[in-house]
Amino acid sequence: MSIFIASCGQSEVDRNTPQYTTEAEVSGEPQSSTLQPEITHTPVTSATKTPEPSPTPSPTAFRVGPTYLEQYNPLTGEWVNDESYLYKNPILVSVTNFPPSARPQAGLSAASHVWEISIGQGMTRFLAVYYGDYADDLLEMYENRIDQGETYVVGPVRSGRVPYEEIKLLYPPGRLYIRYASPEVLEQLSDWETVFAEDPNNVNSAGIFVEDLDDLLEEIADPGDLSGLVFDSLPMTSGVDAEDFMIVYNYFNHVGWSYDPSSGVYARSQDLSIGEGELFPAVERMTGEQLQFENVLVLFARHKFENLVGTILDIELQYLTSAVGYLLRDGKLQEIRWSTRSANLELWDLEGNVMPLKHGKTFFEILSYESTWDSDERVFRFHSPPLPTLTPTTTPTSSPVPSDTPSP
């Protein structure tokens, strides 16, 4: 039975975050396109003929966005059977990636967007964004799950992180679900609710269950407020071939992405966090299938630690006029520019044309300004920002006594 309880007043500290050494850390520290014209039908002049019905919309038949197109999910560009889903609020769930015992995670394959961010010390965490008809996908996976034991459909859920607030602004009126967070983090988050653990002694036991799904949603969203991204079924021909690439977060955290031409998606792999760097498929817990996304966006953003010990990491993601990034789709890698002006994500090519995504789900890899890209090895290397230093203080000294002042 689920023990999901909503609460905006919890401030329990996440005491179970593992501490991984970084001593062995790897060093080195929108093409323009017009909307497809509307289909017009030639009037039938013969009284003996019956007009043919209009064609059923196809999720990949034409360009979708940047404005809302009825019955198309503005986060994926895909057709939904029931438009009422698009008027229900998005939910954003903090899903853990460390310790490695949290893997494989449940429910990531049903998210419209997944953000992977650094949480310090070489570790990363996911913020999974669910919107549209995802509940149907989760229910189907649950009913056909390979492990018939009771399990959550999204999780394990872990503590909140400071960057979640800026990501959440991109998904109004998004609601954030976390296990808890430190007081210093909670005071920077809004519209959050707590997912309690089934076993307080098991760091991986908090999750969202099937019976929780209906309680998460209200019809308070406007899909027009979630629009802005552009999707196009035409393959991306610009850029360079990139059928596989890697992201090295540190010695114990390697991520790989490989393109499958037959399905047109990128599949995710990850190491075992034992320092060997060998990659294995990252899979969906309920199905055992490898995680796949039509788009991978690598976005560079300013990272900064908020405390001296490097446990609270902030990432500047909002109200940016122009920042550097890379889009991977259709087996190609294209350098892009991205912006979050007015809390709305926009993508362009280097000439300033709108950069369309492929219809489908998108995975966001957020890297620091200090990170690097090795085009020959096809490796992004994440490098942490410097830790803040103590502000030097002036040592007080007595004022000099004027020479003409008489001695006491």
C-alpha positions, 0 to 999 in steps of 0.5 A: 500500500502506498504511504504517499502523503502530501505536505509542504511543511517537512524539513527533515534533513537528507542524512543518507546521501553517500559521500563519494571521493573525488580524488580520482576524478577525471581531470581536465577540470533554429534552422528556419522552417515554415508550418506545413500548409493546411490541407484543403479539400476539393469540393465534391460536385457529383451528388453520387460521391460522399466526401472523404473524411479528414485525415486523422492527425499524425504526431509526426506529420508536420511541425508542432510549436512554438504555439499550442496546437490542439491535442498535441503535447507541447513538451513532446510534439506528440498527439494525445488521444484525450486532450483533457490530459493537457489541462492537468498540472505537470508534476516534477519528481526528484529521482535518485541516481546515487547510491547505485543501489537505487538503479534501475529506477522506475518510471523515467521512460514515461516522463516527457522530460528528464533533467540530469543535474550534478549534486556535488561530489561527482554524483547526479540526480534526475528531475523527471517531468510528467505531463500529458498521458503519462499515467496511462503509460505508467499503468500499462508498465505496472500491469505488465511489470517483470517483477510482480511484487508491489512496487512504485511506478516512479522512484526512488524519490529523494531529497530536493535540490536548489536547481529544481526551483528554476527548472520548475518555472519552465513547467507552470503550474508544476508541482514538485515531489521530493522525499525531503531536503535540508532547511537551507534548500527547502527555503528556496523551493516552492509548491513542493510536497513530500513523498514518505518512505515505506521503510525509514531505514531504506534510502530507496523505499520512497516512491509514487505508487499507482494509487497515488496518481489520481491524487497528483493532478488537478485541471489547472494547467493551460497547455498554451503556457507550456508551449515554446518548443518546436518539433519537426519530423524532418531529420536534422541534417546539420551538425556532425555524426554522433552515433555515440558519446559519453559524459564523464561526471567523475571517476565513479560516474560515467554516462553513455548515449548510443543512437539506434538508426532503426528506431531513431532514438538515443539509448542510455547506458551507465557504469556501475560506479566502481571505477572501471568505467564499463558501461551497461544499459540503463533500464526501466525497472518495470519493463527491463527495457533500456531507457530511450529518448528521441532528443538529448540536450546538453546545456552548459550553465553556471554552477556555484556552491552555496556552502563551503563544504560543497553540498549545496550546488546551485545552477543558473538556468533562468532568465538567460538571454543566450547560452551554449548547448548541443542538440543530439537527434537523428544521429547528429550533434549540432551546436546550438544556443538556448535561452530561458527569457521570460521563463520559457525555453527556446532553442536556436541554431548558430544563425539564430533560426529556431532549432526544432526537436524530434517528436518525442521525449527529451533528456537534458544533461546539464553541465558546468561552464568549466566542463569540456567537449572532446570532439575527437573522443566524443566525450563531455567531461564535467568539472565542478566549479571552485568551492567558495572561500572564506571572505577575508576579514580585516584585522583591527588595528589601533589608530595612530596617535597624532604626533601633536597629541599630548601623552596622557 
